[in-house]
Amino acid sequence: MSQPAMSRFKRIDARQLLARGEEPLPVIQARVQALKPDEGLIVVAPFLPSPLIEALGSQGFTPKCERGQDGEWIVYFWRAGA
């Protein structure tokens, strides 16, 4: 499957979770598991979340990474072949 329409992406800002002292991985994993086949997830992070990219890649998700205007990383995930 190609990348879903942008309107089908949910968004989570890991920077806010980290600022509150929360671990973002469990929150992100829960959001990913709740995605419908035609939905994707946008993760905004203060650093390139390489372990997350690898973990979700092994679960069948395709990543697309962009650098934001303020230096943050914006990573899009969607199910490959869904």
PDB file of N, CA, C and O in Angstrom:
ATOM      1  N   MET A   1       0.849  -1.180   0.000  1.00  0.00           N
ATOM      2  CA  MET A   1       0.000   0.000   0.000  1.00  0.00           C
ATOM      3  C   MET A   1       0.891   1.238   0.000  1.00  0.00           C
ATOM      4  O   MET A   1       1.931   1.277   0.657  1.00  0.00           O
ATOM      5  N   SER A   2       0.469   2.220  -0.733  1.00  0.00           N
ATOM      6  CA  SER A   2       1.205   3.473  -0.714  1.00  0.00           C
ATOM      7  C   SER A   2       0.854   4.249   0.553  1.00  0.00           C
ATOM      8  O   SER A   2      -0.032   3.862   1.315  1.00  0.00           O
ATOM      9  N   GLN A   3       1.553   5.322   0.751  1.00  0.00           N
ATOM     10  CA  GLN A   3       1.328   6.148   1.942  1.00  0.00           C
ATOM     11  C   GLN A   3      -0.124   6.616   1.978  1.00  0.00           C
ATOM     12  O   GLN A   3      -0.643   7.089   0.966  1.00  0.00           O
ATOM     13  N   PRO A   4      -0.786   6.492   3.129  1.00  0.00           N
ATOM     14  CA  PRO A   4      -2.168   6.979   3.248  1.00  0.00           C
ATOM     15  C   PRO A   4      -2.243   8.496   3.069  1.00  0.00           C
ATOM     16  O   PRO A   4      -1.238   9.198   3.179  1.00  0.00           O
ATOM     17  N   ALA A   5      -3.436   8.980   2.796  1.00  0.00           N
ATOM     18  CA  ALA A   5      -3.658  10.424   2.718  1.00  0.00           C
ATOM     19  C   ALA A   5      -3.304  11.051   4.059  1.00  0.00           C
ATOM     20  O   ALA A   5      -3.496  10.435   5.107  1.00  0.00           O
ATOM     21  N   MET A   6      -2.793  12.266   4.026  1.00  0.00           N
ATOM     22  CA  MET A   6      -2.387  12.942   5.261  1.00  0.00           C
ATOM     23  C   MET A   6      -3.533  13.044   6.266  1.00  0.00           C
ATOM     24  O   MET A   6      -3.296  13.046   7.474  1.00  0.00           O
ATOM     25  N   SER A   7      -4.749  13.127   5.789  1.00  0.00           N
ATOM     26  CA  SER A   7      -5.901  13.215   6.696  1.00  0.00           C
ATOM     27  C   SER A   7      -6.113  11.924   7.477  1.00  0.00           C
ATOM     28  O   SER A   7      -6.876  11.907   8.443  1.00  0.00           O
ATOM     29  N   ARG A   8      -5.451  10.843   7.073  1.00  0.00           N
ATOM     30  CA  ARG A   8      -5.595   9.540   7.731  1.00  0.00           C
ATOM     31  C   ARG A   8      -4.470   9.269   8.738  1.00  0.00           C
ATOM     32  O   ARG A   8      -4.367   8.163   9.269  1.00  0.00           O
ATOM     33  N   PHE A   9      -3.636  10.266   8.998  1.00  0.00           N
ATOM     34  CA  PHE A   9      -2.545  10.103   9.955  1.00  0.00           C
ATOM     35  C   PHE A   9      -2.938  10.660  11.315  1.00  0.00           C
ATOM     36  O   PHE A   9      -3.512  11.746  11.411  1.00  0.00           O
ATOM     37  N   LYS A  10      -2.628   9.915  12.357  1.00  0.00           N
ATOM     38  CA  LYS A  10      -2.736  10.387  13.737  1.00  0.00           C
ATOM     39  C   LYS A  10      -1.376  11.003  14.085  1.00  0.00           C
ATOM     40  O   LYS A  10      -0.371  10.673  13.456  1.00  0.00           O
ATOM     41  N   ARG A  11      -1.337  11.877  15.064  1.00  0.00           N
ATOM     42  CA  ARG A  11      -0.084  12.567  15.403  1.00  0.00           C
ATOM     43  C   ARG A  11       0.211  12.436  16.890  1.00  0.00           C
ATOM     44  O   ARG A  11      -0.683  12.552  17.728  1.00  0.00           O
ATOM     45  N   ILE A  12       1.469  12.194  17.199  1.00  0.00           N
ATOM     46  CA  ILE A  12       1.913  12.183  18.589  1.00  0.00           C
ATOM     47  C   ILE A  12       3.231  12.957  18.670  1.00  0.00           C
ATOM     48  O   ILE A  12       4.147  12.735  17.878  1.00  0.00           O
ATOM     49  N   ASP A  13       3.304  13.854  19.626  1.00  0.00           N
ATOM     50  CA  ASP A  13       4.495  14.679  19.804  1.00  0.00           C
ATOM     51  C   ASP A  13       5.285  14.130  20.992  1.00  0.00           C
ATOM     52  O   ASP A  13       4.943  14.376  22.149  1.00  0.00           O
ATOM     53  N   ALA A  14       6.336  13.392  20.689  1.00  0.00           N
ATOM     54  CA  ALA A  14       7.151  12.778  21.741  1.00  0.00           C
ATOM     55  C   ALA A  14       7.851  13.829  22.590  1.00  0.00           C
ATOM     56  O   ALA A  14       8.208  13.557  23.736  1.00  0.00           O
ATOM     57  N   ARG A  15       8.052  15.016  22.050  1.00  0.00           N
ATOM     58  CA  ARG A  15       8.708  16.086  22.814  1.00  0.00           C
ATOM     59  C   ARG A  15       7.891  16.444  24.044  1.00  0.00           C
ATOM     60  O   ARG A  15       8.450  16.689  25.113  1.00  0.00           O
ATOM     61  N   GLN A  16       6.577  16.476  23.899  1.00  0.00           N
ATOM     62  CA  GLN A  16       5.708  16.797  25.034  1.00  0.00           C
ATOM     63  C   GLN A  16       5.772  15.707  26.096  1.00  0.00           C
ATOM     64  O   GLN A  16       5.812  15.999  27.291  1.00  0.00           O
ATOM     65  N   LEU A  17       5.782  14.454  25.658  1.00  0.00           N
ATOM     66  CA  LEU A  17       5.879  13.340  26.607  1.00  0.00           C
ATOM     67  C   LEU A  17       7.213  13.390  27.354  1.00  0.00           C
ATOM     68  O   LEU A  17       7.252  13.235  28.575  1.00  0.00           O
ATOM     69  N   LEU A  18       8.289  13.605  26.625  1.00  0.00           N
ATOM     70  CA  LEU A  18       9.612  13.665  27.250  1.00  0.00           C
ATOM     71  C   LEU A  18       9.714  14.831  28.227  1.00  0.00           C
ATOM     72  O   LEU A  18      10.334  14.704  29.283  1.00  0.00           O
ATOM     73  N   ALA A  19       9.114  15.959  27.882  1.00  0.00           N
ATOM     74  CA  ALA A  19       9.145  17.134  28.765  1.00  0.00           C
ATOM     75  C   ALA A  19       8.435  16.861  30.087  1.00  0.00           C
ATOM     76  O   ALA A  19       8.772  17.448  31.115  1.00  0.00           O
ATOM     77  N   ARG A  20       7.439  15.956  30.051  1.00  0.00           N
ATOM     78  CA  ARG A  20       6.716  15.585  31.276  1.00  0.00           C
ATOM     79  C   ARG A  20       7.383  14.420  32.004  1.00  0.00           C
ATOM     80  O   ARG A  20       6.884  13.958  33.030  1.00  0.00           O
ATOM     81  N   GLY A  21       8.508  13.949  31.476  1.00  0.00           N
ATOM     82  CA  GLY A  21       9.216  12.840  32.097  1.00  0.00           C
ATOM     83  C   GLY A  21       8.624  11.482  31.770  1.00  0.00           C
ATOM     84  O   GLY A  21       8.940  10.493  32.432  1.00  0.00           O
ATOM     85  N   GLU A  22       7.768  11.419  30.758  1.00  0.00           N
ATOM     86  CA  GLU A  22       7.137  10.160  30.361  1.00  0.00           C
ATOM     87  C   GLU A  22       7.981   9.458  29.304  1.00  0.00           C
ATOM     88  O   GLU A  22       8.679  10.098  28.517  1.00  0.00           O
ATOM     89  N   GLU A  23       7.904   8.143  29.302  1.00  0.00           N
ATOM     90  CA  GLU A  23       8.565   7.330  28.288  1.00  0.00           C
ATOM     91  C   GLU A  23       7.627   7.248  27.080  1.00  0.00           C
ATOM     92  O   GLU A  23       6.521   6.723  27.208  1.00  0.00           O
ATOM     93  N   PRO A  24       8.039   7.753  25.913  1.00  0.00           N
ATOM     94  CA  PRO A  24       7.120   7.788  24.778  1.00  0.00           C
ATOM     95  C   PRO A  24       6.857   6.439  24.103  1.00  0.00           C
ATOM     96  O   PRO A  24       5.814   6.265  23.473  1.00  0.00           O
ATOM     97  N   LEU A  25       7.776   5.490  24.223  1.00  0.00           N
ATOM     98  CA  LEU A  25       7.626   4.237  23.481  1.00  0.00           C
ATOM     99  C   LEU A  25       6.319   3.503  23.778  1.00  0.00           C
ATOM    100  O   LEU A  25       5.644   3.103  22.830  1.00  0.00           O
ATOM    101  N   PRO A  26       5.924   3.302  25.033  1.00  0.00           N
ATOM    102  CA  PRO A  26       4.654   2.600  25.273  1.00  0.00           C
ATOM    103  C   PRO A  26       3.445   3.341  24.691  1.00  0.00           C
ATOM    104  O   PRO A  26       2.507   2.712  24.200  1.00  0.00           O
ATOM    105  N   VAL A  27       3.469   4.657  24.745  1.00  0.00           N
ATOM    106  CA  VAL A  27       2.366   5.450  24.193  1.00  0.00           C
ATOM    107  C   VAL A  27       2.322   5.289  22.678  1.00  0.00           C
ATOM    108  O   VAL A  27       1.253   5.105  22.095  1.00  0.00           O
ATOM    109  N   ILE A  28       3.483   5.358  22.049  1.00  0.00           N
ATOM    110  CA  ILE A  28       3.554   5.212  20.596  1.00  0.00           C
ATOM    111  C   ILE A  28       3.121   3.815  20.181  1.00  0.00           C
ATOM    112  O   ILE A  28       2.360   3.663  19.226  1.00  0.00           O
ATOM    113  N   GLN A  29       3.595   2.794  20.887  1.00  0.00           N
ATOM    114  CA  GLN A  29       3.221   1.413  20.562  1.00  0.00           C
ATOM    115  C   GLN A  29       1.709   1.214  20.665  1.00  0.00           C
ATOM    116  O   GLN A  29       1.114   0.551  19.816  1.00  0.00           O
ATOM    117  N   ALA A  30       1.089   1.781  21.693  1.00  0.00           N
ATOM    118  CA  ALA A  30      -0.363   1.653  21.849  1.00  0.00           C
ATOM    119  C   ALA A  30      -1.089   2.329  20.692  1.00  0.00           C
ATOM    120  O   ALA A  30      -2.066   1.792  20.170  1.00  0.00           O
ATOM    121  N   ARG A  31      -0.616   3.499  20.294  1.00  0.00           N
ATOM    122  CA  ARG A  31      -1.242   4.209  19.165  1.00  0.00           C
ATOM    123  C   ARG A  31      -1.083   3.420  17.867  1.00  0.00           C
ATOM    124  O   ARG A  31      -2.015   3.340  17.066  1.00  0.00           O
ATOM    125  N   VAL A  32       0.087   2.843  17.663  1.00  0.00           N
ATOM    126  CA  VAL A  32       0.341   2.067  16.450  1.00  0.00           C
ATOM    127  C   VAL A  32      -0.586   0.854  16.394  1.00  0.00           C
ATOM    128  O   VAL A  32      -1.156   0.551  15.346  1.00  0.00           O
ATOM    129  N   GLN A  33      -0.733   0.169  17.515  1.00  0.00           N
ATOM    130  CA  GLN A  33      -1.583  -1.018  17.539  1.00  0.00           C
ATOM    131  C   GLN A  33      -3.047  -0.686  17.282  1.00  0.00           C
ATOM    132  O   GLN A  33      -3.801  -1.535  16.806  1.00  0.00           O
ATOM    133  N   ALA A  34      -3.454   0.541  17.593  1.00  0.00           N
ATOM    134  CA  ALA A  34      -4.850   0.953  17.406  1.00  0.00           C
ATOM    135  C   ALA A  34      -5.136   1.469  15.996  1.00  0.00           C
ATOM    136  O   ALA A  34      -6.285   1.763  15.670  1.00  0.00           O
ATOM    137  N   LEU A  35      -4.109   1.583  15.161  1.00  0.00           N
ATOM    138  CA  LEU A  35      -4.317   2.110  13.811  1.00  0.00           C
ATOM    139  C   LEU A  35      -5.127   1.150  12.955  1.00  0.00           C
ATOM    140  O   LEU A  35      -4.953  -0.066  13.028  1.00  0.00           O
ATOM    141  N   LYS A  36      -6.006   1.708  12.151  1.00  0.00           N
ATOM    142  CA  LYS A  36      -6.727   0.929  11.144  1.00  0.00           C
ATOM    143  C   LYS A  36      -5.787   0.720   9.959  1.00  0.00           C
ATOM    144  O   LYS A  36      -4.798   1.439   9.821  1.00  0.00           O
ATOM    145  N   PRO A  37      -6.087  -0.259   9.101  1.00  0.00           N
ATOM    146  CA  PRO A  37      -5.177  -0.544   7.982  1.00  0.00           C
ATOM    147  C   PRO A  37      -4.886   0.646   7.069  1.00  0.00           C
ATOM    148  O   PRO A  37      -3.809   0.719   6.477  1.00  0.00           O
ATOM    149  N   ASP A  38      -5.827   1.571   6.951  1.00  0.00           N
ATOM    150  CA  ASP A  38      -5.622   2.714   6.050  1.00  0.00           C
ATOM    151  C   ASP A  38      -5.171   3.971   6.786  1.00  0.00           C
ATOM    152  O   ASP A  38      -5.271   5.074   6.249  1.00  0.00           O
ATOM    153  N   GLU A  39      -4.676   3.811   8.014  1.00  0.00           N
ATOM    154  CA  GLU A  39      -4.213   4.946   8.806  1.00  0.00           C
ATOM    155  C   GLU A  39      -2.704   4.873   9.011  1.00  0.00           C
ATOM    156  O   GLU A  39      -2.084   3.821   8.858  1.00  0.00           O
ATOM    157  N   GLY A  40      -2.140   6.010   9.357  1.00  0.00           N
ATOM    158  CA  GLY A  40      -0.728   6.085   9.677  1.00  0.00           C
ATOM    159  C   GLY A  40      -0.525   6.897  10.940  1.00  0.00           C
ATOM    160  O   GLY A  40      -1.475   7.446  11.498  1.00  0.00           O
ATOM    161  N   LEU A  41       0.711   6.968  11.383  1.00  0.00           N
ATOM    162  CA  LEU A  41       1.053   7.710  12.586  1.00  0.00           C
ATOM    163  C   LEU A  41       2.211   8.650  12.279  1.00  0.00           C
ATOM    164  O   LEU A  41       3.181   8.266  11.626  1.00  0.00           O
ATOM    165  N   ILE A  42       2.100   9.881  12.757  1.00  0.00           N
ATOM    166  CA  ILE A  42       3.185  10.853  12.676  1.00  0.00           C
ATOM    167  C   ILE A  42       3.771  10.992  14.071  1.00  0.00           C
ATOM    168  O   ILE A  42       3.051  11.278  15.027  1.00  0.00           O
ATOM    169  N   VAL A  43       5.068  10.791  14.188  1.00  0.00           N
ATOM    170  CA  VAL A  43       5.769  10.973  15.456  1.00  0.00           C
ATOM    171  C   VAL A  43       6.715  12.160  15.299  1.00  0.00           C
ATOM    172  O   VAL A  43       7.550  12.183  14.395  1.00  0.00           O
ATOM    173  N   VAL A  44       6.578  13.134  16.177  1.00  0.00           N
ATOM    174  CA  VAL A  44       7.473  14.291  16.196  1.00  0.00           C
ATOM    175  C   VAL A  44       8.418  14.089  17.378  1.00  0.00           C
ATOM    176  O   VAL A  44       7.975  13.884  18.509  1.00  0.00           O
ATOM    177  N   ALA A  45       9.713  14.148  17.110  1.00  0.00           N
ATOM    178  CA  ALA A  45      10.704  13.871  18.155  1.00  0.00           C
ATOM    179  C   ALA A  45      11.851  14.878  18.080  1.00  0.00           C
ATOM    180  O   ALA A  45      12.122  15.438  17.017  1.00  0.00           O
ATOM    181  N   PRO A  46      12.526  15.106  19.213  1.00  0.00           N
ATOM    182  CA  PRO A  46      13.652  16.043  19.219  1.00  0.00           C
ATOM    183  C   PRO A  46      14.925  15.444  18.619  1.00  0.00           C
ATOM    184  O   PRO A  46      15.909  16.156  18.420  1.00  0.00           O
ATOM    185  N   PHE A  47      14.911  14.152  18.333  1.00  0.00           N
ATOM    186  CA  PHE A  47      16.058  13.450  17.755  1.00  0.00           C
ATOM    187  C   PHE A  47      15.514  12.393  16.803  1.00  0.00           C
ATOM    188  O   PHE A  47      14.338  12.036  16.877  1.00  0.00           O
ATOM    189  N   LEU A  48      16.353  11.897  15.917  1.00  0.00           N
ATOM    190  CA  LEU A  48      15.935  10.842  15.003  1.00  0.00           C
ATOM    191  C   LEU A  48      15.704   9.573  15.818  1.00  0.00           C
ATOM    192  O   LEU A  48      16.652   9.036  16.392  1.00  0.00           O
ATOM    193  N   PRO A  49      14.467   9.082  15.884  1.00  0.00           N
ATOM    194  CA  PRO A  49      14.166   7.927  16.738  1.00  0.00           C
ATOM    195  C   PRO A  49      14.507   6.597  16.051  1.00  0.00           C
ATOM    196  O   PRO A  49      13.616   5.807  15.738  1.00  0.00           O
ATOM    197  N   SER A  50      15.790   6.364  15.823  1.00  0.00           N
ATOM    198  CA  SER A  50      16.242   5.171  15.105  1.00  0.00           C
ATOM    199  C   SER A  50      15.732   3.862  15.701  1.00  0.00           C
ATOM    200  O   SER A  50      15.283   3.000  14.944  1.00  0.00           O
ATOM    201  N   PRO A  51      15.780   3.668  17.037  1.00  0.00           N
ATOM    202  CA  PRO A  51      15.258   2.414  17.585  1.00  0.00           C
ATOM    203  C   PRO A  51      13.763   2.224  17.288  1.00  0.00           C
ATOM    204  O   PRO A  51      13.319   1.106  17.028  1.00  0.00           O
ATOM    205  N   LEU A  52      13.003   3.304  17.327  1.00  0.00           N
ATOM    206  CA  LEU A  52      11.574   3.221  17.012  1.00  0.00           C
ATOM    207  C   LEU A  52      11.375   2.863  15.541  1.00  0.00           C
ATOM    208  O   LEU A  52      10.521   2.040  15.210  1.00  0.00           O
ATOM    209  N   ILE A  53      12.153   3.474  14.672  1.00  0.00           N
ATOM    210  CA  ILE A  53      12.057   3.187  13.242  1.00  0.00           C
ATOM    211  C   ILE A  53      12.349   1.713  12.987  1.00  0.00           C
ATOM    212  O   ILE A  53      11.639   1.062  12.220  1.00  0.00           O
ATOM    213  N   GLU A  54      13.385   1.187  13.622  1.00  0.00           N
ATOM    214  CA  GLU A  54      13.731  -0.228  13.463  1.00  0.00           C
ATOM    215  C   GLU A  54      12.651  -1.132  14.036  1.00  0.00           C
ATOM    216  O   GLU A  54      12.279  -2.128  13.416  1.00  0.00           O
ATOM    217  N   ALA A  55      12.144  -0.790  15.219  1.00  0.00           N
ATOM    218  CA  ALA A  55      11.127  -1.626  15.868  1.00  0.00           C
ATOM    219  C   ALA A  55       9.851  -1.685  15.037  1.00  0.00           C
ATOM    220  O   ALA A  55       9.303  -2.764  14.811  1.00  0.00           O
ATOM    221  N   LEU A  56       9.381  -0.531  14.585  1.00  0.00           N
ATOM    222  CA  LEU A  56       8.145  -0.526  13.804  1.00  0.00           C
ATOM    223  C   LEU A  56       8.364  -1.109  12.414  1.00  0.00           C
ATOM    224  O   LEU A  56       7.451  -1.699  11.837  1.00  0.00           O
ATOM    225  N   GLY A  57       9.568  -0.947  11.875  1.00  0.00           N
ATOM    226  CA  GLY A  57       9.887  -1.580  10.599  1.00  0.00           C
ATOM    227  C   GLY A  57       9.790  -3.089  10.693  1.00  0.00           C
ATOM    228  O   GLY A  57       9.314  -3.742   9.764  1.00  0.00           O
ATOM    229  N   SER A  58      10.237  -3.651  11.811  1.00  0.00           N
ATOM    230  CA  SER A  58      10.154  -5.104  11.995  1.00  0.00           C
ATOM    231  C   SER A  58       8.720  -5.574  12.206  1.00  0.00           C
ATOM    232  O   SER A  58       8.428  -6.765  12.102  1.00  0.00           O
ATOM    233  N   GLN A  59       7.818  -4.621  12.507  1.00  0.00           N
ATOM    234  CA  GLN A  59       6.396  -4.941  12.660  1.00  0.00           C
ATOM    235  C   GLN A  59       5.616  -4.681  11.368  1.00  0.00           C
ATOM    236  O   GLN A  59       4.388  -4.764  11.358  1.00  0.00           O
ATOM    237  N   GLY A  60       6.323  -4.370  10.284  1.00  0.00           N
ATOM    238  CA  GLY A  60       5.674  -4.192   8.992  1.00  0.00           C
ATOM    239  C   GLY A  60       5.295  -2.771   8.639  1.00  0.00           C
ATOM    240  O   GLY A  60       4.504  -2.553   7.722  1.00  0.00           O
ATOM    241  N   PHE A  61       5.848  -1.795   9.355  1.00  0.00           N
ATOM    242  CA  PHE A  61       5.536  -0.395   9.073  1.00  0.00           C
ATOM    243  C   PHE A  61       6.636   0.236   8.230  1.00  0.00           C
ATOM    244  O   PHE A  61       7.822  -0.026   8.428  1.00  0.00           O
ATOM    245  N   THR A  62       6.220   1.067   7.292  1.00  0.00           N
ATOM    246  CA  THR A  62       7.140   1.824   6.455  1.00  0.00           C
ATOM    247  C   THR A  62       7.356   3.194   7.088  1.00  0.00           C
ATOM    248  O   THR A  62       6.384   3.863   7.438  1.00  0.00           O
ATOM    249  N   PRO A  63       8.608   3.628   7.242  1.00  0.00           N
ATOM    250  CA  PRO A  63       8.865   4.969   7.779  1.00  0.00           C
ATOM    251  C   PRO A  63       9.225   5.962   6.674  1.00  0.00           C
ATOM    252  O   PRO A  63       9.760   5.588   5.630  1.00  0.00           O
ATOM    253  N   LYS A  64       8.929   7.200   6.920  1.00  0.00           N
ATOM    254  CA  LYS A  64       9.393   8.309   6.078  1.00  0.00           C
ATOM    255  C   LYS A  64       9.821   9.406   7.038  1.00  0.00           C
ATOM    256  O   LYS A  64       9.023   9.856   7.860  1.00  0.00           O
ATOM    257  N   CYS A  65      11.076   9.841   6.943  1.00  0.00           N
ATOM    258  CA  CYS A  65      11.630  10.816   7.888  1.00  0.00           C
ATOM    259  C   CYS A  65      11.836  12.170   7.219  1.00  0.00           C
ATOM    260  O   CYS A  65      12.262  12.258   6.067  1.00  0.00           O
ATOM    261  N   GLU A  66      11.521  13.216   7.970  1.00  0.00           N
ATOM    262  CA  GLU A  66      11.759  14.582   7.520  1.00  0.00           C
ATOM    263  C   GLU A  66      12.335  15.376   8.678  1.00  0.00           C
ATOM    264  O   GLU A  66      12.073  15.076   9.843  1.00  0.00           O
ATOM    265  N   ARG A  67      13.111  16.378   8.354  1.00  0.00           N
ATOM    266  CA  ARG A  67      13.634  17.283   9.380  1.00  0.00           C
ATOM    267  C   ARG A  67      12.732  18.508   9.410  1.00  0.00           C
ATOM    268  O   ARG A  67      12.493  19.120   8.369  1.00  0.00           O
ATOM    269  N   GLY A  68      12.230  18.875  10.576  1.00  0.00           N
ATOM    270  CA  GLY A  68      11.355  20.026  10.722  1.00  0.00           C
ATOM    271  C   GLY A  68      12.128  21.333  10.713  1.00  0.00           C
ATOM    272  O   GLY A  68      13.356  21.342  10.796  1.00  0.00           O
ATOM    273  N   GLN A  69      11.405  22.426  10.612  1.00  0.00           N
ATOM    274  CA  GLN A  69      12.026  23.750  10.545  1.00  0.00           C
ATOM    275  C   GLN A  69      12.773  24.116  11.819  1.00  0.00           C
ATOM    276  O   GLN A  69      13.723  24.898  11.774  1.00  0.00           O
ATOM    277  N   ASP A  70      12.361  23.565  12.947  1.00  0.00           N
ATOM    278  CA  ASP A  70      13.001  23.880  14.228  1.00  0.00           C
ATOM    279  C   ASP A  70      14.008  22.816  14.657  1.00  0.00           C
ATOM    280  O   ASP A  70      14.443  22.800  15.808  1.00  0.00           O
ATOM    281  N   GLY A  71      14.382  21.920  13.727  1.00  0.00           N
ATOM    282  CA  GLY A  71      15.359  20.891  14.030  1.00  0.00           C
ATOM    283  C   GLY A  71      14.767  19.588  14.528  1.00  0.00           C
ATOM    284  O   GLY A  71      15.494  18.612  14.716  1.00  0.00           O
ATOM    285  N   GLU A  72      13.466  19.553  14.743  1.00  0.00           N
ATOM    286  CA  GLU A  72      12.831  18.315  15.188  1.00  0.00           C
ATOM    287  C   GLU A  72      12.757  17.325  14.028  1.00  0.00           C
ATOM    288  O   GLU A  72      12.909  17.693  12.863  1.00  0.00           O
ATOM    289  N   TRP A  73      12.522  16.070  14.375  1.00  0.00           N
ATOM    290  CA  TRP A  73      12.328  15.028  13.369  1.00  0.00           C
ATOM    291  C   TRP A  73      10.848  14.703  13.298  1.00  0.00           C
ATOM    292  O   TRP A  73      10.173  14.581  14.320  1.00  0.00           O
ATOM    293  N   ILE A  74      10.356  14.566  12.081  1.00  0.00           N
ATOM    294  CA  ILE A  74       8.966  14.191  11.835  1.00  0.00           C
ATOM    295  C   ILE A  74       9.024  12.868  11.087  1.00  0.00           C
ATOM    296  O   ILE A  74       9.544  12.794   9.973  1.00  0.00           O
ATOM    297  N   VAL A  75       8.484  11.825  11.710  1.00  0.00           N
ATOM    298  CA  VAL A  75       8.550  10.496  11.112  1.00  0.00           C
ATOM    299  C   VAL A  75       7.129  10.000  10.884  1.00  0.00           C
ATOM    300  O   VAL A  75       6.309   9.965  11.801  1.00  0.00           O
ATOM    301  N   TYR A  76       6.861   9.620   9.649  1.00  0.00           N
ATOM    302  CA  TYR A  76       5.565   9.082   9.249  1.00  0.00           C
ATOM    303  C   TYR A  76       5.690   7.565   9.208  1.00  0.00           C
ATOM    304  O   TYR A  76       6.659   7.035   8.665  1.00  0.00           O
ATOM    305  N   PHE A  77       4.721   6.871   9.775  1.00  0.00           N
ATOM    306  CA  PHE A  77       4.691   5.411   9.739  1.00  0.00           C
ATOM    307  C   PHE A  77       3.354   4.958   9.166  1.00  0.00           C
ATOM    308  O   PHE A  77       2.305   5.504   9.509  1.00  0.00           O
ATOM    309  N   TRP A  78       3.398   3.965   8.297  1.00  0.00           N
ATOM    310  CA  TRP A  78       2.178   3.330   7.811  1.00  0.00           C
ATOM    311  C   TRP A  78       2.500   1.876   7.501  1.00  0.00           C
ATOM    312  O   TRP A  78       3.658   1.506   7.309  1.00  0.00           O
ATOM    313  N   ARG A  79       1.454   1.063   7.456  1.00  0.00           N
ATOM    314  CA  ARG A  79       1.641  -0.368   7.231  1.00  0.00           C
ATOM    315  C   ARG A  79       2.031  -0.621   5.780  1.00  0.00           C
ATOM    316  O   ARG A  79       1.361  -0.170   4.851  1.00  0.00           O
ATOM    317  N   ALA A  80       3.108  -1.338   5.609  1.00  0.00           N
ATOM    318  CA  ALA A  80       3.539  -1.726   4.267  1.00  0.00           C
ATOM    319  C   ALA A  80       2.656  -2.876   3.788  1.00  0.00           C
ATOM    320  O   ALA A  80       2.405  -3.824   4.532  1.00  0.00           O
ATOM    321  N   GLY A  81       2.203  -2.791   2.582  1.00  0.00           N
ATOM    322  CA  GLY A  81       1.421  -3.877   2.010  1.00  0.00           C
ATOM    323  C   GLY A  81       0.042  -4.054   2.587  1.00  0.00           C
ATOM    324  O   GLY A  81      -0.585  -5.091   2.370  1.00  0.00           O
ATOM    325  N   ALA A  82      -0.456  -3.062   3.326  1.00  0.00           N
ATOM    326  CA  ALA A  82      -1.798  -3.186   3.915  1.00  0.00           C
ATOM    327  C   ALA A  82      -2.853  -2.922   2.875  1.00  0.00           C
ATOM    328  O   ALA A  82      -4.046  -2.979   3.176  1.00  0.00           O
TER     329      ALA A  82
END
